[in-house]
Amino acid sequence: MPDEAVPVLRGARVTLRPVRDGDAAARERLGFDPWIARCYGGSITTAPTMSRAQAEAWIAQLRA
């Protein structure tokens, strides 16, 4: 689905929008936080660092 077809939903504390090219840098900074993994259904117990390549792959997967 093209980004233009995805609605942007805004709330008081959160905005849901399509991914952007610059999101990989923010995702890289977050790393593998256990709470983020839990929100996506994972169950990791450690928080290793995330490489830029892993962050870009994550963005590409969201776009697909």
FENSULUR-V24578 format. One record per backbone hydrogen bond with DSSP energy under -0.5 kcal/mol. CO is the residue of the C=O (numbers start at 1). NH is the residue of the N-H. E is the energy in kcal/mol with one decimal. If there is no record, write none. Layout:
BEGIN
co->{CO	CO}
nh->{NH	NH}
e->{E	E}
END
This chain:
BEGIN
co->{2	2	3	5	7	8	9	14	15	16	20	21	22	22	23	24	25	26	27	28	31	33	34	35	36	37	38	48	51	52	53	54	55	56	57	58	59	60}
nh->{5	6	6	7	9	10	16	11	17	9	23	24	25	26	27	28	29	30	31	50	33	37	38	39	40	42	41	32	55	56	57	58	59	60	61	62	63	64}
e->{-1.7	-0.5	-1.2	-0.6	-0.6	-0.5	-3.0	-2.9	-0.5	-2.5	-1.7	-1.1	-0.6	-0.9	-2.6	-2.5	-1.8	-1.5	-1.2	-0.5	-0.8	-2.4	-2.3	-2.1	-1.3	-3.4	-1.7	-1.9	-2.2	-2.8	-2.1	-2.0	-2.0	-2.5	-2.2	-1.9	-2.2	-1.8}
END
